């Protein structure tokens, strides 16, 4: 069994996803999972299911969705996985091991990435973390203010992780990989200056200066047209460094090896510890599905 928030909100089981039904019930599940193992009040759940004044029978609706969700979990033998949807006074709590929740595993892998000593191991952890995403966070839920805020926070964390991945590629001298990781996100989020600055730097360091400058001018125009502002310091500094020719194309640190200068070599070997942790994370998610 696995709970997913990083994409369409669902509960995956050995026989397929549980039929959660309407968006309200999926939203209820999302609200409980966002505070897994912590009681969520009836008032908070009501806020997640209705943006405006809730109907007079809101409590009954919430109770009905909880009852149906509990029945689905019981039918999927949730207790065997340590999962329980319990009532605590005027609140509900979804008890579940953190390893069953994709957003928790995502955060754990980010923490492991920060502990790595070398960029190759960092790349391994960050790629594993990003592989958990299957679409925009909290897809299929009601667009209430609390759930939209939670989805935005999760998306910010994902974008920051992409930027960290590009930075780790840069440390390895693999600037073309950094640019590839950043390009799609920069297109999808054209007003995010940190993405544009990172992409410009990666393009410049991989010998594509004209593309880097085009990226700056395109972003500058968008900022002026959409927001009426000039580029911030991060973007302006990246542009200035390119104009000065700082940090231009350099050969990756691992391109010179036993085969002589310029002979391509494999990247630094991943440490056994880092590789084992990433594999353990994958095994955990698949064995519990």
Beta strands, then each sheet from edge to edge (+ up, - down):
strand 1: 2-4
strand 2: 10-13
strand 3: 16-17
strand 4: 40-41
strand 5: 84-88
strand 6: 91-95
sheet 1: 1+ 2- 3+
sheet 2: 4+ 6- 5+
end
